Amino acid sequence: MAGRSSHYFSRQPEVASDRRSIQLSLPDCELRLVTDSGVFSADRVDAGTRLLLQEAPAPTAEMGDICDVGCGYGPIALTLARRSPQSRVWAVDVNERAVALCAENAEANGIDTVRPVVIDPLGSALAGDPADVSALAEVRFDGIWSNPPIRIGKPALHALLTTWLDRLAPGGHAWLVVQRHLGADSLAEWMQSQGWPTTRLVSRAGYRLLEVSAR
């Protein structure tokens, strides 16, 4: 059985590099993305991420700092940047290989508003552009979009969501996509119980799209 270091939620995946290129095609956005082994959904943009990008609201013109929590190689962060060129898009992940790919993909697609940062499981910045690493701790987000890493386990997931949802600015919202059979409904109930108003926006193909408001 592979160890945790081979998983996409490891800081340094031990699995050997196997780079490839995929296409993300949306009605308003085309992106060519380099992926690699050891990152989430390396062979294609997964169905949950596609649902999030197709059904969650796009960033509004008033949004300044927005965030993709668990950015992987960047499909969500880069799409947000294309849709909202006035926003600063923070792309955070514990996986160093994934964050490096996100930065590479942003540059390759001519996007300069994405700020890729390696974080620890509690959300502290570890690596990236030094100015971004320094600034991240003080940022409050007008919006968060995420396909969160459900498979890290419930305690770790709750800790992660608490960290980032509590960094929503007043009036801010988060949009999370979660597989139904991996606990989407119980997660929605937990967030509601913790004081984050939570609404199911879409249920399709085994996924729930949840809208979460700042508490």
C-alpha positions as CSV (number, residue, x, y, z in Angstrom):
1,M,0.0,0.0,0.0
2,A,1.3,3.4,-0.9
3,G,2.3,5.7,2.0
4,R,0.8,9.1,2.7
5,S,3.8,10.7,0.9
6,S,2.4,9.4,-2.4
7,H,-0.9,11.1,-1.9
8,Y,-1.9,14.5,-3.3
9,F,-2.3,15.9,0.2
10,S,1.4,15.2,1.0
11,R,3.8,18.1,1.0
12,Q,6.3,16.2,-1.1
13,P,4.9,13.3,-3.0
14,E,7.3,10.5,-3.4
15,V,5.8,9.1,-6.6
16,A,8.0,9.7,-9.6
17,S,7.2,12.7,-11.8
18,D,5.1,11.9,-14.9
19,R,4.2,15.2,-16.5
20,R,1.4,15.5,-19.0
21,S,-0.8,18.2,-20.6
22,I,-4.6,18.4,-20.5
23,Q,-7.2,20.9,-21.8
24,L,-9.9,22.6,-19.7
25,S,-12.6,23.9,-22.0
26,L,-15.5,26.0,-20.5
27,P,-17.9,28.2,-22.4
28,D,-16.0,31.3,-21.4
29,C,-12.5,29.9,-20.8
30,E,-9.9,27.7,-22.5
31,L,-6.8,26.7,-20.5
32,R,-3.9,24.3,-21.4
33,L,-2.7,22.8,-18.1
34,V,0.4,20.8,-17.3
35,T,-0.2,18.1,-14.6
36,D,2.0,15.5,-12.9
37,S,1.7,12.4,-10.9
38,G,1.3,13.0,-7.1
39,V,-1.3,15.8,-7.6
40,F,-5.0,15.6,-7.5
41,S,-6.8,14.3,-10.7
42,A,-3.7,14.4,-12.9
43,D,-5.3,12.8,-15.9
44,R,-8.2,15.2,-16.3
45,V,-10.1,18.0,-14.6
46,D,-12.4,16.0,-12.3
47,A,-16.2,16.2,-12.5
48,G,-16.5,18.0,-9.1
49,T,-14.2,20.8,-10.2
50,R,-16.1,21.1,-13.5
51,L,-19.4,21.4,-11.6
52,L,-17.9,24.1,-9.4
53,L,-16.7,26.0,-12.4
54,Q,-19.9,25.6,-14.3
55,E,-22.4,26.3,-11.5
56,A,-20.8,28.5,-8.8
57,P,-21.2,32.2,-9.2
58,A,-18.3,33.9,-10.9
59,P,-16.3,36.6,-9.0
60,T,-17.9,40.0,-9.0
61,A,-16.2,43.2,-10.0
62,E,-16.1,44.3,-6.4
63,M,-14.1,41.4,-5.2
64,G,-10.4,42.0,-4.4
65,D,-8.8,39.1,-2.8
66,I,-10.2,35.7,-3.6
67,C,-8.9,32.2,-2.9
68,D,-8.8,28.6,-4.2
69,V,-8.1,26.4,-1.2
70,G,-6.5,23.1,-2.4
71,C,-5.5,24.6,-5.7
72,G,-3.8,21.5,-7.2
73,Y,-2.3,22.4,-10.6
74,G,-4.6,25.4,-10.9
75,P,-7.9,24.8,-12.9
76,I,-10.0,26.7,-10.4
77,A,-7.6,29.5,-9.6
78,L,-6.7,30.2,-13.3
79,T,-10.4,30.2,-14.3
80,L,-11.2,32.6,-11.5
81,A,-8.4,34.9,-12.7
82,R,-9.7,34.8,-16.3
83,R,-13.2,35.6,-15.1
84,S,-12.1,38.3,-12.7
85,P,-8.9,40.0,-13.9
86,Q,-9.3,42.8,-11.3
87,S,-9.0,40.3,-8.4
88,R,-5.9,38.9,-6.7
89,V,-6.4,35.1,-6.7
90,W,-4.6,33.2,-4.0
91,A,-3.9,29.6,-4.9
92,V,-3.0,27.6,-1.8
93,D,-2.1,23.9,-1.3
94,V,0.0,21.8,1.0
95,N,1.5,20.0,-2.1
96,E,4.7,21.6,-3.3
97,R,4.5,19.9,-6.7
98,A,1.0,21.1,-7.2
99,V,1.7,24.7,-6.3
100,A,4.7,24.8,-8.6
101,L,2.5,23.5,-11.4
102,C,-0.1,26.1,-10.7
103,A,2.5,28.8,-10.9
104,E,3.8,27.3,-14.2
105,N,0.3,27.1,-15.7
106,A,-0.5,30.6,-14.7
107,E,2.6,31.9,-16.5
108,A,2.0,29.6,-19.6
109,N,-1.6,31.0,-19.9
110,G,-0.5,34.6,-19.6
111,I,-2.1,35.1,-16.2
112,D,-0.3,37.3,-13.7
113,T,-2.8,37.8,-10.9
114,V,-2.6,34.3,-9.4
115,R,-0.5,34.1,-6.1
116,P,0.5,30.4,-5.6
117,V,1.6,29.6,-2.0
118,V,2.5,26.4,-0.3
119,I,0.8,26.2,3.1
120,D,0.9,23.8,6.1
121,P,-2.2,21.9,7.2
122,L,-3.1,24.8,9.5
123,G,-3.0,27.4,6.7
124,S,0.4,29.1,7.5
125,A,2.3,30.1,4.4
126,L,5.6,28.1,3.8
127,A,6.8,28.8,0.3
128,G,6.2,31.0,-2.7
129,D,7.0,34.5,-3.7
130,P,8.4,36.0,-0.5
131,A,6.0,39.0,-0.7
132,D,3.1,36.6,-1.0
133,V,4.2,34.4,1.8
134,S,4.5,37.5,4.0
135,A,1.2,39.0,2.9
136,L,-1.0,35.9,3.1
137,A,-1.4,35.8,6.8
138,E,-3.2,39.2,6.8
139,V,-5.5,38.7,3.8
140,R,-9.3,38.4,4.2
141,F,-11.1,36.9,1.3
142,D,-14.2,38.3,-0.5
143,G,-14.8,34.8,-1.9
144,I,-13.4,31.2,-1.7
145,W,-13.9,28.5,-4.3
146,S,-12.7,25.0,-3.4
147,N,-12.9,21.3,-4.1
148,P,-11.7,20.5,-0.6
149,P,-9.6,17.4,0.1
150,I,-12.3,15.3,1.7
151,R,-10.0,12.2,2.0
152,I,-7.7,13.8,4.6
153,G,-10.3,12.7,7.2
154,K,-13.0,14.5,9.1
155,P,-10.9,16.1,11.9
156,A,-8.3,17.5,9.5
157,L,-11.0,18.6,7.0
158,H,-12.9,20.4,9.8
159,A,-9.7,22.1,10.9
160,L,-8.9,23.2,7.4
161,L,-12.3,24.6,6.7
162,T,-12.4,26.4,10.1
163,T,-9.1,28.1,9.2
164,W,-10.2,29.3,5.8
165,L,-13.9,30.0,6.3
166,D,-13.0,32.2,9.2
167,R,-10.9,34.3,6.9
168,L,-13.8,35.3,4.8
169,A,-14.4,39.1,4.9
170,P,-17.7,40.3,6.3
171,G,-20.3,39.5,3.7
172,G,-18.0,37.0,2.0
173,H,-19.0,33.6,0.6
174,A,-17.4,30.3,-0.1
175,W,-18.5,27.7,-2.7
176,L,-17.5,24.1,-2.0
177,V,-18.1,21.1,-4.1
178,V,-18.2,17.8,-2.3
179,Q,-19.2,14.2,-3.3
180,R,-22.5,13.1,-1.8
181,H,-21.2,9.7,-0.8
182,L,-18.1,11.2,0.9
183,G,-20.2,13.1,3.3
184,A,-21.4,16.3,1.6
185,D,-24.7,16.4,3.6
186,S,-23.1,15.8,7.0
187,L,-20.4,18.4,6.2
188,A,-23.1,20.9,5.3
189,E,-24.8,20.2,8.6
190,W,-21.6,20.6,10.5
191,M,-20.8,24.0,8.9
192,Q,-24.3,25.1,9.7
193,S,-23.9,24.0,13.3
194,Q,-20.6,26.0,13.5
195,G,-22.3,29.2,12.5
196,W,-21.6,29.4,8.8
197,P,-25.0,29.6,7.0
198,T,-24.8,26.8,4.4
199,T,-27.1,26.3,1.3
200,R,-27.1,23.5,-1.2
201,L,-27.1,25.2,-4.6
202,V,-26.8,22.2,-7.0
203,S,-27.0,18.5,-6.7
204,R,-25.8,16.6,-9.8
205,A,-23.9,13.5,-10.8
206,G,-23.2,12.5,-7.2
207,Y,-21.9,16.0,-6.1
208,R,-23.3,18.8,-4.0
209,L,-22.4,22.4,-4.6
210,L,-22.6,24.2,-1.3
211,E,-22.6,28.0,-0.7
212,V,-21.3,29.0,2.7
213,S,-21.6,32.5,4.2
214,A,-19.2,34.2,6.6
215,R,-20.2,33.9,10.2
